[in-house]
Amino acid sequence: MVGQVWASDSQESGRAYVDALVAAGFDKAAMQVTEDLSTVGNRAESLQFSVRWGQQCLVGQVGPATGEPFATVTDVVGDGACLLGQTRPIDW
């Protein structure tokens, strides 16, 4: 599913990856995603998205800086999140 979004016109949209994960059956409330744009309005060099289930996280990274999409499964971090730092609200 990540590869399909990456191959589409929506490859720079964090929402597109979240929507694809929801369509695959993942819980949107358990997801995090970073901003599509930098603080000065430029396209992000990479964006990250994650979904937590239990004590594990599926974490993906895409963007010009990564080349090909990357995904891995890892443990949650200390505060119970999957991504560290600021993420955008998933309120759509």
Buried (B, 14 or more C-beta within 10 A) or exposed (E): BBEEBBEEEBBBBBBBBBBBBBEEEBEEEBBBBBEBEEEEEEEBEEBBBBBBEEEEBBBBBBBEEBEEBBBEEEEBEEEEBBBEEEBBEBEE
